[in-house]
Amino acid sequence: MERLPKIGIPLFIGVVILIIIIAKSTVTIDSGEAGVLYRTFGGGVVTDQPPLSEGFHFVAPWNKVFVYEVRQQSIDEEMRVLSSNGLEISLDASVWFQPEYDALGKLHQEKGEAYIQRLLQPAIRSATRAVVGRYNPEQLYASKREAIQKEIFDETNLLLEDQYVQVNEVLVRDVSLPSTIKEAIERKLRQEQESLEYEFRLTKAEQEAERQRIDAEGKATANRILSESLTDKVLKEKGIQATVELAKSPNAKVVVIGSGDDGMPIILGNN
């Protein structure tokens, strides 16, 4: 009985040490994450094997595990860049990205846990400056946002080639110009719209005038042809036909009393 306390204390200490060792020897990787193993006595960061996947893992207590989020993430960037003519443009963009899963060990070894600040953000800012510098403020304001997005995306991916980070999308949320430049562009756009509207009305008027001219020429030609075809004999024949038709009418009383100067019958009478 006297030996129990002496045995119990070392046993208690041993259990505590065992618990600490077990706690240090296990790691749990949450969903959407992966772990990079660092072997203290075995060559450092493990780059020739896949990272530790989601779930529970045993590791040697003297080793370390660095946990990274590997699902798609987003960062927002507010930048001030210069246009092609040297004017300062404010641009807000969102970038969707994720680290390359199979290269997570190399990313940790070469760039570290702060890879977003050290690698991704500088690449995005550099790409944005290069792209915006190709356009003037009017192009940026009016019609080039989709083109800018794609070019920033392509430029960023070019800068991040073989850097173990995958950019999925670049979204330009807003492009802000100095107020004076914005007002001048809006004025110019209104004037261009009014000019186009005037040209449209002028074209319609010219088309209508041309239509009327062609119509008038057609009528004049028809009248000329008809006039040339109406000889005296034809007119007399038409007059006789009309007289005969009129005489047949049950509602008319017709009296023929000779002929007129032109040889046509003279008709008297009414209903």
C-alpha positions in Angstrom: 0.0 0.0 0.0 2.9 2.4 0.8 4.3 1.7 -2.7 1.1 2.8 -4.6 1.7 6.5 -4.3 5.3 6.0 -5.6 4.0 3.9 -8.5 1.0 6.1 -9.2 2.9 9.3 -9.7 5.2 7.9 -12.5 2.2 6.2 -14.0 0.2 9.4 -14.0 3.1 11.3 -15.6 3.5 8.5 -18.2 -0.2 8.8 -19.1 0.1 12.5 -19.4 3.1 12.2 -21.6 1.4 9.6 -23.7 -1.7 11.8 -24.2 0.6 14.7 -25.2 2.4 12.5 -27.7 -0.9 11.2 -29.2 -2.2 14.8 -29.4 1.0 15.9 -31.1 0.9 12.9 -33.5 -2.6 13.5 -34.9 -4.0 16.2 -37.2 -7.5 16.7 -38.6 -7.9 18.3 -42.0 -11.3 20.0 -42.5 -13.4 20.0 -45.7 -12.0 22.2 -48.4 -8.5 22.0 -46.9 -5.3 20.1 -47.4 -2.1 19.7 -45.3 1.5 20.1 -46.3 3.8 17.8 -44.2 7.1 19.1 -42.9 9.5 16.4 -41.8 11.9 17.9 -39.2 14.4 15.0 -39.6 13.5 13.9 -43.0 14.2 16.5 -45.6 11.8 19.3 -44.7 8.7 20.0 -46.9 7.3 16.9 -48.6 6.9 17.8 -52.3 7.1 14.4 -54.0 3.8 13.2 -52.5 0.2 14.4 -52.6 -0.8 16.7 -49.7 -2.7 15.3 -46.7 -6.4 15.1 -47.6 -9.5 15.8 -45.5 -9.9 13.7 -42.4 -7.8 12.4 -39.5 -4.1 11.7 -39.9 -1.3 10.3 -37.7 2.1 12.1 -38.0 5.3 11.8 -36.0 5.2 14.3 -33.1 8.4 16.0 -34.2 6.9 16.7 -37.7 4.6 19.6 -38.6 1.5 20.0 -40.8 0.7 23.3 -42.6 -3.0 23.5 -43.5 -4.1 25.3 -46.7 -7.6 26.1 -48.1 -7.7 24.5 -51.5 -11.3 25.4 -52.6 -12.0 28.4 -54.7 -11.4 31.7 -52.9 -12.0 35.3 -53.7 -10.1 38.6 -53.1 -11.2 42.1 -53.9 -8.8 44.6 -55.3 -9.2 48.4 -55.4 -6.6 49.9 -57.7 -5.6 53.2 -59.1 -3.9 52.8 -62.5 -3.1 55.1 -65.5 -4.9 55.0 -68.8 -3.0 55.3 -72.2 -3.1 59.1 -72.0 -1.9 59.3 -68.4 -5.2 59.9 -66.6 -5.7 58.1 -63.2 -8.4 55.5 -63.3 -10.0 53.8 -60.2 -10.8 50.1 -60.9 -12.4 47.6 -58.5 -12.0 43.9 -59.4 -12.7 40.6 -57.8 -10.5 37.6 -58.5 -11.5 33.9 -58.0 -8.5 31.6 -57.4 -7.3 28.5 -55.7 -3.9 26.9 -55.1 -3.0 23.9 -57.3 -3.7 20.9 -55.2 -1.0 18.6 -56.4 1.6 21.3 -56.1 0.7 22.5 -52.6 4.0 21.3 -51.2 6.0 23.3 -53.7 3.8 26.4 -53.1 4.5 26.2 -49.4 8.2 25.6 -49.9 8.7 28.4 -52.5 6.1 31.0 -51.6 4.9 30.2 -48.1 1.6 30.6 -46.4 1.4 34.3 -47.4 1.4 33.5 -51.1 -1.7 35.7 -51.7 0.2 38.8 -50.6 3.6 37.8 -52.0 2.5 36.3 -55.3 -1.2 36.7 -56.3 -1.9 40.4 -55.5 1.3 41.7 -57.1 0.5 39.7 -60.3 -3.1 41.0 -60.4 -1.9 44.7 -60.0 0.8 44.4 -62.6 -1.6 42.8 -65.1 -4.2 45.5 -64.4 -1.7 48.3 -64.9 -0.5 46.8 -68.2 -4.1 46.2 -69.6 -5.6 49.6 -68.6 -2.6 51.4 -70.0 -3.6 50.2 -73.5 -7.0 52.0 -73.4 -8.1 55.6 -73.2 -10.7 56.7 -70.7 -13.5 56.8 -73.2 -12.9 53.1 -74.1 -12.8 52.1 -70.5 -16.0 54.0 -69.7 -18.1 53.1 -72.7 -17.6 49.6 -74.1 -14.4 47.8 -73.1 -15.2 46.3 -69.7 -15.6 42.7 -70.9 -12.5 43.0 -73.0 -10.6 44.4 -70.0 -11.7 41.5 -67.8 -10.5 38.9 -70.3 -7.2 40.7 -70.8 -6.5 41.0 -67.1 -7.3 37.4 -66.7 -5.0 36.3 -69.5 -2.2 38.6 -68.3 -2.5 37.4 -64.7 -2.4 33.7 -65.7 0.7 34.5 -67.8 2.5 36.0 -64.8 1.4 33.1 -62.6 2.5 30.4 -65.0 4.4 27.6 -63.1 3.7 29.5 -59.8 1.3 26.8 -58.4 -1.8 29.2 -58.3 -4.8 28.8 -60.5 -6.8 31.9 -61.4 -10.4 31.0 -62.4 -12.0 34.4 -63.1 -11.4 38.1 -63.0 -14.5 40.3 -62.6 -14.3 44.1 -63.0 -16.9 45.5 -60.7 -16.4 49.2 -61.4 -14.3 51.6 -63.4 -14.3 55.2 -62.1 -13.0 58.2 -64.0 -12.4 61.7 -62.8 -15.7 63.6 -62.7 -14.5 66.2 -65.3 -13.5 63.4 -67.7 -16.7 61.5 -67.1 -18.8 64.5 -67.9 -16.9 65.3 -71.0 -17.3 61.7 -72.3 -21.0 61.7 -71.5 -21.3 65.0 -73.4 -19.5 63.6 -76.4 -21.6 60.4 -76.4 -24.8 62.5 -76.3 -23.6 64.6 -79.3 -22.6 61.5 -81.2 -26.1 60.0 -80.5 -27.8 63.2 -81.7 -25.6 63.3 -84.8 -26.5 59.7 -85.6 -30.2 60.5 -85.1 -30.0 63.5 -87.4 -28.2 61.5 -90.1 -30.9 58.9 -89.8 -33.7 61.5 -90.3 -31.8 63.0 -93.2 -31.4 59.7 -94.9 -35.1 58.9 -94.5 -36.0 62.3 -96.0 -33.7 61.7 -99.0 -35.2 58.3 -99.5 -38.7 59.7 -99.4 -37.7 62.5 -101.9 -36.2 59.9 -104.2 -39.3 57.7 -104.0 -41.6 60.7 -104.8 -39.3 61.6 -107.8 -39.5 58.1 -109.2 -43.2 58.0 -108.7 -43.7 61.4 -110.5 -41.4 60.3 -113.3 -43.5 57.1 -113.7 -46.7 59.0 -113.8 -45.3 61.6 -116.3 -44.1 58.8 -118.5 -47.5 57.0 -118.4 -49.3 60.2 -119.2 -47.0 60.9 -122.1 -47.5 57.4 -123.6 -51.3 57.8 -123.1 -51.3 61.2 -124.7 -49.4 60.0 -127.7 -51.8 57.1 -128.2 -55.0 59.1 -128.1 -55.6 60.1 -131.8 -58.8 61.8 -133.0 -60.1 58.5 -134.3 -59.5 56.8 -131.0 -61.3 59.6 -129.1 -64.3 59.5 -131.5 -64.5 55.7 -131.0 -64.3 56.1 -127.2 -67.0 58.8 -127.4 -69.3 56.6 -129.4 -68.9 53.7 -127.0 -69.7 56.0 -124.0 -72.8 57.3 -125.8 -74.0 53.8 -126.5 -73.5 52.8 -122.9 -75.3 55.9 -121.7 -78.2 55.3 -124.0 -78.6 51.8 -122.6 -79.0 53.1 -119.1 -82.6 52.7 -117.8 -82.2 55.9 -115.6 -81.4 58.2 -118.4 -83.4 59.8 -121.3 -81.1 60.7 -124.1 -81.9 62.7 -127.2 -79.4 62.9 -130.1 -80.0 66.1 -132.1 -77.1 66.2 -134.4 -73.4 66.4 -133.7 -70.9 68.8 -132.2 -68.0 70.6 -133.8 -65.8 67.6 -133.1 -68.1 65.2 -134.8 -69.4 63.7 -131.6 -73.2 63.4 -130.9 -74.8 66.0 -128.7 -76.8 64.4 -125.9 -79.6 66.2 -124.1 -81.8 65.0 -121.3 -81.6 63.8 -117.7 -83.4 61.4 -115.2 
